[in-house]
């Protein structure tokens, strides 16, 4: 339980709150004590000065103490203080409570001298907050002022209020911390549960995104990861199925030919052997493509880069595809500017990309159609394109055509394409050169496959052939 995140979060909040409340309470208590004591001292000193000044004025007006008793009684009613005045002989001439008048003040502690015309005419004694009993205090004794006790009582009340406020604040903070911690950690617990379900193989597991904060972003990332895992798992299953499908056809054909020749159903002549050889070549090509795709996706495909004339690569691959185009009755054209920069690339690999794209275009272009290969410079890269006038690709297929074994034709017949990984290999080869590849298409108007190759900082150019001609 102690290792639970919400318990540690609660303890951390309470520790911070406790330290904060303790610090505030100590600061407020000390500051209040200091300010209150200063106020009491200033008030007491001010009362002394005011009373001393008043008694000096009374003495000057009457040249004696005839008005002193009434003055101290009025002042005592106003201030609540016990005021005693004695003359220079030490005899009490005025007492706000009337108990000490006429008695000796010799035993009274302290006292403030009353000055009139720079001469001491008497002394004033002040007792705050407490009155003597009706019988009066012992002769010569005035009880000490209770100012300290009042201050202590006041500060004790302040401290009690502070403690009560701190207790209430602590309880409220505890409740809010429990609510907030559960609210914060609820999505985390949901993520934990979903992750465990994902671990058990439930790739359809998702979590609800309930906020736009960091926890919400974590939930989005988890859902994205789960979706990616589900897609990869589906691709893996599809790949196993597709590989088995692609291998089964040539293997079944080879087996059928061999069994027919063994049983004497078919003659072991050159034509039959050529058919077996064709199937073996198809099988070998598929295995090579799978190995090449695996190396490309693992980043282990080696590229032999060198400054290459792009026009020569385009022309060479157009010539290699000329026979296939002629057999289908499709014309091949090139569209290159008079001068093309030398590109740092592996000409064999880029030629493989062009052959894949040209073969794909020829496979989907009917007789009388046209396939055009072109290129142009665009900023710091060269963009190549292969356009056809075929049937085009439906929009729902475009995002998937570079996936492994994805084919627009669900029948998967060889007449409409190869093994279904040519475009995937092309994408890997282009990306290995630092470029990107994509397709644009309109159903019924043909398709255009485009890819880019980055140019080095210094890009010399070489004159190409004619801008546009037939092959």
N, C-alpha and C positions, 0 to 999 in steps of 0.2 A: 504493500500500500504506500509506503514512504517513497518508493521509487516511481510512483505515478506522477505524470507530468502535471496534472491539475493540482495534486497535493503540493508539489514543489512550487508551482506558481502561486498557490494560495499562501504558502509559508513566506515566499519572497515578498508578496504584497503586504502581508501582515508585518513582516520585519521592517520594511520601508515605512509603513504607516506608523509603527511603534516608535521608531527612531525619530520620525518627523514630529509626532505628537509630543514625545518626551522633550525634544529640543525646543519646540514652541512653548511648552508649558514652563520649562526652566527659564527660558528667556523672558516670557511674560511675567512670571512670578518675581524674578530678580528686578526687572525693570519697574514693575508696579511697586515693589517694596522700596526701591531707591527713590522713585518719584514721590511716593506717599510720605516717606520720612522727610524728604526735602520740603514738601508742602507743609507738613506739620511744623517743621522747624521755622520755615519762613513765616508761617501764620503766627506762631508763638512769639517770634521776635517782633513781628509787626504789631501784635497786641500790646507787647511790653512798650514799644516805642510810642504807640498811640495813647496808652493810658498814662505813661510818664509825662508826655507832652500835655495831656489834659489836666493832670494834677498840677503841673507847673503853672499852667494858665489860671487854674482855680486859685492857687496860692497867690499869684500876682494880683488877681482882681480883688481878693478879700484881705490880702496881707495876713493870711492865716488859713485855718482849715475849716472855716465855718460852712463852706459849701461842699466840703469833700464827701460827707456821708451821702448826700443826695446823688452826687455824681457817680460814686462807685456803685450805688444801688441800681441806678439806671443802666450803667455799663454792664453790670452783672446780669441784668435781665436780657440785655441784647446779646451778650457773648456766652452766657451760661457759665461763667467763671467765678471763682471765689477770690475776691479782691480785698487785700488788706493794705492799709497805708499807716505808716508810723512817722512821728516827727523826729527831729534830731536828738531828742532825749531818749528815743527808743520806746515811746508810749504810743499805742495804737490809737489813732485819731479817727479812723474810718474803717468800717468792716461791712462788706456788702451783706453779710448775714447777721450782723449786730451782736455777735457772741464775744468778740475779742476787744471791743471798744473800751479804752481806759486801761487795758492790761499792758504788760511789758512785752515788747517784741524781741527781747534779747535772745530768746531761744529759737526764733524763726530762722530757718536756713536761707542763705542767699539774700536775694532782694535787689532791686534796681534803684540806684540813687535818683532822687528827684532834684533836678538842677533848675534854679531860678537865678538869672543874672550871674551865672558862673559860680553860684554858691549852692552847696547841698543843703536843701531845706527839709528833706525827709527821705524815706525809702518806701518802695512799693513791692508788695509780695503778691504773686499770682499763682492760683491753684486751678488747673483746668479740670472740668468735668466732674468733680466730686465735692460734695458739700459735707462739712462736719456735722456731727449729731447736734441735737438741740442743746445738750449740755455743754457742747464745745469740746475741743480736743484738750489734751493735757496742756498745762500752762507752758508756754514757750515752744510748742510743737505744732507745725502745720503739716498735714499729710502730703506726701509727695504727689506731684501731678500725675494723673492716670493716662497721660498721653501715650506712653509706650504700650499700655494694655489695650487702649483703643486701636492703636496701629496694629497690634498683634491680632486682635479680633477681626479688624477689617481685612487684613491680609489672609487670615485663615478662611474667611468667607470667600475671598477671591480665589484662593487655592481650591476650595471645595467646588466652586463653580467651574474652575478649569478641569478638575478631575472628572466632574459629572459630564462636562462637554466632551472631554476626551473619551470617556466610556461610551457615550451615545454615538460619537463619531466612529469609534472602533466597531461597535455593533453594526452600524449602518455600512461601514466599509467592508466588514466581514460578509454581510448579506450581498452587497453589490459585487464583491469579489467572487463569491460563489456563483452568482448568476452570470457574470461576465466570463469567468473561467470556463463554465460549462458551455456558454455560447461560443467562445473562441475555440475550445478544444473539441466541441461536438463534430465539426467538419473534419478535424484531424482523426478522430476515432472512426468516422465514416471512411476516410481514406485508408486507414489501417485495415479495416474490415474488407474494403474493396481490394486492397493489395493482396491480402491473404486469399481472397477468392480467385484473384488473378493467378496467384501461385499454384492454386489447385487446378488450374487449366480453364477457368471460366473467363474466356477472353471477351465475352460480351458484357462484363462487369463495367459499370460506369458510376460516377458519383455526381450528385446534384450540385451545381454551382450556385451558392446562395449569397455570395458577396463579390465585390469588385476589388478587395484588398489582396494582400499577399497570399492568404489562404485560398481565396478564390482563384488566383493565378496558379497556385499549386494544384487545385482541383482541375483546372483547364489543362494543365500540363499532364496530369495523370490520365485524363480522358484521351488526350492526344496520343500519349504513349500506348494506352490500351488499344486505341484504334489502329495505331501503327503495328502493334504486335498481332492484332487480329488480321490485318491485311497481309502482313508477312507470312503468317501461318497459312492463310488461304492461298497465297502465292506459292508457298512451299508445297502444299497439297496439289495445287494445280500443276506445279512443275513436275512433281512425281508422276501425276497422271499423264501430262503431256509428253514427258520423256518416254514413258512406257508406250504411249500411243505412237510416237514417232519411231521408236525402235521396233515396235511390233510389226509395222507394215513391211519394212525391208527384210526383217528376219523371217517373217511368215512367207514372203515371196521366195527368198533364198531356199527356205526349207521345202516349200512346195515344188520348186524347180528340181531340187536334188532328189526328193522322193519320187517325182514323176520320172526322172531319168533313171533312178535305180529300179523302178518298177517297169520300165520299158514303155511307159505311156508317152513320154516325149523323147525325141532323139537327142543324143549328146552331140549336137552339131554346134557350129560356130554361133548361130543365131541364139540358141538357148544359152550358151556360155556367155554371150554378150549381155543377155538379159540379167543373168546372175551377177555378172561383173558390174553392171549398172546399179543393181541394188546394193552391192557391197560398197561401191563408191559413195552412194547416197548415205549409207550407214556410217562410213568413215567420215564423210563430211559433217554429219550431225555430231559425231563424237568430237571432232576437232572444234566445231563451233561451241559446243558445251564447255570444252576445256578452255577455249579462248575467252568465253564469257566469264567463267569462274576466275580466271587470272585477272581480267579487267576489273571485275567487281572487287577483287581483293587488293587491287592496286599494284599487282606484280607484273603488269604488262610492260615490257621494255619497248621504248620508242627510240628509233635511230633518227634523230633530228638532224637536219642540215638545211641551209638556205636553198629553197627549191622554187623553180619557175612553175607557178600554178597553172599556167596555160598548157604546159607540156603534160602535166598530170591529167588535166581535163581531157586533152586530145587523146592521150594514150588509152584512157578508159572508155572514151566514146568509140574508138576503133575496136576495142575489145568487145563492145556490146553491139557493134554494127550487124553482126550475123543474126543475133537474136531479134533485133529490130526489123531486119529485112524479112525474116521468116514470119513475123507477125504483120508485116505491111505497115509498120509505123516508122515515120521519119524522125531522125535524130538531128538536133540543131544545137549550136553553141552560141552563147551571147556573152562575149568578153570585151572589155575596153582595149584600146590599142596598147596600152602599157599597164602591166600588172606588177605589183611589188613582189619581191622575193619573200617567201614565207618560211619561217623556221619551223619545219614540220618533218614528220616521217612520211615520205611520199608513198610508201607501200601501204601504210595504214589509212591515210587519207584516200588513196586510190580504192582501198577496200570499202570505205564509206560511200564513195561515189558509185562504185559498182553495185552495192546493195541498193542505193536509192534509185539508180537507173533501172536495175532489174525489177525492183518493186513497181516503178512507174510503167515499164513495158508490160508487166503482168496485168495491169489494170487499165491499159489503154487499148481500145479496139482498133481494128485495121482502119487505116486512113487517118489515124490520129497523129499526134506529134508530142515528142518529149524534148524539152529544151533544158540545157545545162548552162548556167551563167554564173557570173561572179562580178563583184564590184567592191571597191574600197569604201569603207564607212568609218571615218575617224581613225582610231587606233586598231582597227581590225578589218579583216576581209570577210565578206559575206558571200557564200556560195549557195546556189539554189538549183533544184531539179523540179521542173514543172511539167505536168502532163495534161492531156485533154481527155482524161478518162472519166469514169463514172463518179469520182469524188468519194468523200468519206462523210458519213453522217456525224453530226455534232456530238452525239453521245459516245462515239468511238474515239474521237480525237485525243482526249486526255489519257487514253490507255494504249495507244498504238506502239509506244516504246517500251511497254512492259514485256517481260519474258513470255513467250509462247502465246501472246495475245494476237488474235487474227480476226479481222473484220468478218471474214467468211466463216460462219459457225460450222460449216460442213467439213472444214479443214482438208479439202482435197488439194492435191499437189498442183492441180492446174491453176489454182488461184494463188499460189505462193509456196514458199519453202517451209522450213521447220517452224517459223514464227519467232526466231530469235535474231534475225538479221538486223532489224531496226534497233533492238536492244544493244547488240554489239556496236552498231554505229554510234549510238549515244555514248557508250562507254569510251570509244576511241576519240570522239570529239571532245568529251569532257577531260580526257587524259591530256589533250593538247591545250586545255584551258579555255575551250570554247563552249558553245551551247547549241542545241539543236531543237527544232520545233517544226510543226506542220500546220498548214492552213489549207482549208478545203471548203468547197461549196458543192453539195450534191448535184450531180449533173453537169458541173463545169470544170471538173478536174481538181487536182491537188498540187500543192507546192510544198516541198520539203526544203528547209533552209537550215544552214549551220554556219557558225562563225569560227574564225581562227584569229587569235591575237597576233598583232605585228610587233616586232622588236622596236626598240627606240629609234634605231636607224634602219630605214626600209628602202634599200635600193630597188629600182624598178627595171623591168626588162620588157621590151616591146613584144606584145603578143602577136597573134596572127590576125586575120580579118575579124572585125567586130562581130559579124554574124554570117555564118555560112552553113550549108548542109554537109553532113558527114556521109 
